[in-house]
Amino acid sequence: MSRYMIDSALCSGHGLCAQIAPAVYTLDADGFNMVVDVARDIPAGLEEQAEDGASACPDQAIRIFD
């Protein structure tokens, strides 16, 4: 199963990840990811969306790994 991690030091709150993959990435009221600095499982079947959302991050704050 693939996992992802968002680096809070890099995330600037653009929100592109959540626009592309809202079932994977959740934003708080300020537009920042709600889950940062913790590895989370990518839900089955949403791996491609998660990768697309990570690729869209201008800060490269999202890392996807197995």
N, C-alpha and C positions, 0 to 999 in steps of 0.2 A: 504494500500500500504506500502511496506517495504521501508526503507531508509537506507543509510549508511553514516558513517562519518570516515574520515581518520585523525588520530592524527599526526600532523606535527612533534611533539616532538619525536614521536616513529618511524616514517617512515625513513628507511635507504636507500631507493631507490633500493631495490633488483629487483623490477619489476615483481615478480611472479604473483601478482594479475592481471596485465594487460596481461600476457602471457596466463593465464587461462580464463580470462573474458575481452577481449579487447573491447567489446561493452559497458562495465560498467566502467572500470577503464582506464583513459587516463594518459599517462606519458609525462613529459616535456623532453627537450633535455638532461637533466642530469639524467633521469631515475626515477625521483620522480613524485608522483601523482600531476596532475595539480590542482585538487580541494582538498584542505585540510581545516580542522577545520570548515567545513560547512556541514550541513546535506543535502544530495541529495537523490532524489527519485531513486529507482531502476526501470529501465524500465520493463514494464509488460512482463512476460515470461522469464525474465533473472534472476529471484531470485535465482535459483539453481546455476547458474554460479557465481553470486555475492558472494554467500556463499562459494563456492569452492575457489574463489579467495581470500576471506578474510581468510579462513582456511589455505591457503598456505603461508600467510604472516609470516615470521619467527619472526618479531618484534611485532606481534599481534597489528598492528596499525590501523586495520579496525574494526569498530564496526557496526553491522547490527541490526536494531531494527524496530518495527512497529510504 
